[in-house]
Amino acid sequence: GSSISGAGAQAPKSRQPPPLDLQRAEAWPQLPLASEVQSAAAALAERSSSVVRVLTWNVWFDPFFGPRRQHALMQELLGAAPDIACLQEVLPVFAEVLRESAALRKVYDISPQDVAPYGCLMLVRRDLRPQFGSRGLPSEMDRELLFADCTARCPSLLVATVHLESLNFAAVRKQQLQVIADTLKSHPLSIICGDFNFDDTQTWGDWRLKKPRFGPDELENHVLRDVLPAYCDTWRTVHPSKPGKTFDGEVNPICVPDRLERMRYDRLLASTRVGLKPIAADLLGTMDIDCDIAGLKPSDHFGVLVDLLVENMSS
């Protein structure tokens, strides 16, 4: 089937999170994950090398219940046992507790690149033998491209992740995507994923207008076709008509202040040049955390989990 782990729940009540204050993000307790890591290791060992499971998830840098949310997020991540997990908005304190987890490091290599003040981090199963790298992007927000070049199990696979420029900066996002396309062009077997900060059916704020700001032919989403024509939007390939909203004020009102903001910001694009065939896609983080804030989810974004069949392994 095309569903990996399907979930979805309505949050019962809304509460505005406090304003973001990165200075409040002090040291976190260790995240107890040993049993979850053990289960993930078993699932990874059983997976065929012709299938690669990739997760992208913006984990939300807000200190609002930060350690509790990120513990729940890591439990769900490990339950899905991705071969590669790409995280955005990772705070240095979160990166630190992940890198200090001996259990986690037995199964996953963790990107060493600095995430301050917040940034991208990757977990890659160790037998892919990843070589991590990064590339600066045109940005007023310190955005960079992070990537893992896999040298074993699925050799020549390159997986990259990014948090494209936020807010009303479509021109900057296009420049960033052009740099990304340049980075990927020598890697026919490649994936680019992350928080792209635009939707494929509407423009931010359209829900406040009498008619959409741009018609279907003018949407920012067309930049993907123009700049990355050899890549498919895997969610759309697997679910042609399923909305797949990853930032949803209706379903996730505790973390998303505007109930009408329902956008598919988070994407996973796979190269169609050599044979990465998306066969399943699902959202993670749609269920409530078991804690004293009713309706709290692990993040303001849902994760996107995609299984891809790797064909032409010899290419």
N, C-alpha and C positions, 0 to 999 in steps of 0.2 A: 504494500500500500504506500501512499504518498505521505502518510503521517508517521511521525517518529514517536512522539510521546503525548500528543494532544492534551491541552488543558485550557481552562477558561473559567473565570469566576467574577461575579459582580461584587464590587466593594459596597458595603452597606452605608457608610457615612463619609463625609468629607472633612478634611482638616488641612489648613494651610501649613506647609512646613515653614520653619523659621528662615529668615534670609541667610544666604550663604555666607559663611565666615570660615575661610580656610585656616585661619589662625586657631580655631577651636579644635582642629583635627589633631589632637595630641596622640601620643603612642597608644596603640591598640593592644588588647590582649591577644594571645595566640589563638588561632582558629582551630579548634579540635576537629580534625578531618581524617584521622587515621583509618577508620572503618570505611569511610566513603572512598578514600584513595585505594584501599584494598579492593573494593568492588569495581572501581574504575579500571584498575590494573587487570582484573580478570576479564572484564568486557573487552578491553583493548587487545588482550592476548588472543581472544576468540575471533576478532574481526578479520575478515579477508583483506589482504593487502591490495586487492583491486577496488576496495571502497575506502574513501577518505571522508571522515565526518568532521566538519568545521563549524565552529560556533563564533558568532560575533555578538558582543553585548556591551552596550554603554552602561556602566555600573553605577553611575550618578555620584558625583563628588560631594554632594551635600552631606554635612555631618549628622543630619537628622537620622538618628538610630543607625549610624554608619556601620559600626562593628556587627550589630545584629543583622542588618540587611545583607552585608557582604558575607557573613557566615552562611545565611540561608542561600545566597546566590551561589556560593562555592559548593554547597551541598547539592544544589540542583545541577550545577555544571558537571560535577563529578558523577552524578546519577546518569547523566547523558553520555559520559565518557567520550568526549570529542578527541579526535587525534590531534587537533589543533584548536585552541581557544584564543580568540582575539578580543581583548578588553580595551575599552576606552574610558576616559575620565577616571583613571586609576590615580588615587592619591599616593604620595610617597609612603604614608603609614600603611596603606593596604599592600603596596608592593613589598614593603619590608616584611610583613608577616607571611606573605606567600613565599618569599625567597628564604625565610628562616624555617620553613616547614620541611623538616627532613623527610617526612612521609611523602609529601608532594614532589620533592626533588628526585625521589627514587623513580618516579614514573614520568615526570615532565621536566624538560629543560625550560627554564624561564628566561625570557629576554633580559639582558643586563642593562639595557639603556635607561638613562635617567628619565623619570616621569614628572619631575617637578616643573611647575606647581601642580599639574595633573597631566596625565598623558596616556599613551597606549602601552600595553603590556601583552606579551604572548606566552602561552603555555603550549609546548610542542612535545608530543610523545618522544621519548629519548631515542628510540630506535629509528626515527627519521633523521637523526644526527644533524640537527639544524645548525646552520651558520646564520647568526642574526646580524642585521644591519639596519641602518636608518638613513634617511635622506631629508634634508631640510626642504620646506615648501614655502612659497610666497605666502606670508601670513602676518597679521597683526596680533595673532593669538598663540604664537609659538607652536603652531601645528607642524607635525613631522610625519613622514611615512615610515612605518616600522615594518620590517619584513624578515621572513625566515626562508633561507634557501636550503631545501632538504637534500641531503647527500646520500641517503640510504632508504631502504624500504620502498620509497616512491621517489627515486632519484630524479633530480631536475625540477621537481615541483617547487614553485615559489609561491608562498602565501604572504600577502601584504595587508596591512590594516592602517586605517586612517580615521581621524575625526576631522572632516572637512570644516572650513570656516563657518562659524555660527552666524545666525541673524541674517540681515538683508544684504548679503555679500555674494551674490550669484557670480559676479565677474571674477572674484577671488577664487571661488570654488572651481570655476572653469580652468583658471590658471593652475590650480593645484592638481586637477585631474590631468592636465596636459603633462605636468612633470611626472605624475604617476604612470601615464601611458608610455612616456619615454623610458621610465625605469623597467616597465614590464615587457617592452618590445622584444628584448632578447631572450625572453622566457616564455616560449609557446605554451608550456604547461603551468598556468598561473591563475591565482585567485586574488581578487582585491575586495576587501570587505570593510565595513565599519559604519559609523554614523555619518551619512552623507548630507544631512540637514535639508533635504528636500523630498517631496512626495512625488509619486508618479501620476496622480489624478487631480491634484489641486495645489494651490499656492498658499503659504502660511497666511492666515487671517481671512481667507475667502469666506469663512463661516460668519464673518461680521458684515459682509457686503451683500447687496441685493443681487449682484451677479459676479461671477468669478473675475479676478483681476486679469487672468490670461485664459484664452481659449485652449482647447486640447492641443492644438498645433504649436502653441507658444510656451508650453510649460518648460520650466528649467530642466525637467527630466530628460529632455531631448539631447542635452549635453552628453549623456552617456552613449547615445547612438553615434553622435558626431565624433567624440574623442576616443571612445573605446568600442569601436564597431564590432570587434571580434569577440566581445564578451556578452554573455547572456545574464540577465537578472534572474537568478536561480529561483527565487520565490515565485515569480511570474511564470517561469517555465513549468514548475510543478503544480502551481495553483493559479491557472489563468484568470479565474474570476473570484478568488477568495481575497478579501481586502488585505489581510495580513498587517494591520496597523500595529506599529511597534511602539508608538507613543500615543496613549489613548486616555484622555481625561474622563471618558465615560466609564471605562473599565477600571481605571487606576486613579481615582480622584484624590487619594491621599498624597500622592507624589506629583501629580500633574494638576496645576492650579486651574487651568481653563478646561471645564468639562466638555467644551465643543472642539477642543484641539484633538484631532484624531488623525495622525499622520504616519506614513510608512517611511520614516527617516532612515532606517537601518537596512543595509543591503549587503548581499553577497553576490558578487559577479564572478563568473567562471569563464575562462577562455574556451571558445568553441573550436579553436584551431587544431588541436591535437586529440581531443576526445576526453573532456571532463563532462560527464553527463549527469546532471542533477536528477536524482531518483526519489528523494524525499525531502520535505522541509517542514519545520515546525517552529512554534514560538515557545520560548521558555520564560519563566517568571510571571506567569499570568495568575498564579494561585496566591492566596494570602499567606503571609508568614504567621506562624503560631506565636503571637506575642500580644502585649497588652494594648496595642493600637489596632483597633478593628480595621481590617481592609488594607493593612500595610503590605506592599509588595517589595521584592528585593531591590527594585530600581524604578526610576521614572520611565525607563525604556524596557521593553521586552527583548530577550535574546532571540536571535535567528539561528537555528540549528539546521544544517543542510548535509545530507549524504550525497556524495558524488561517486559515480562509477568511473574509475580511471581506466580508459581504454587505450590501446596502443602504448602499452608500458614501455615498449622497446624504442619508441620514437625519441 
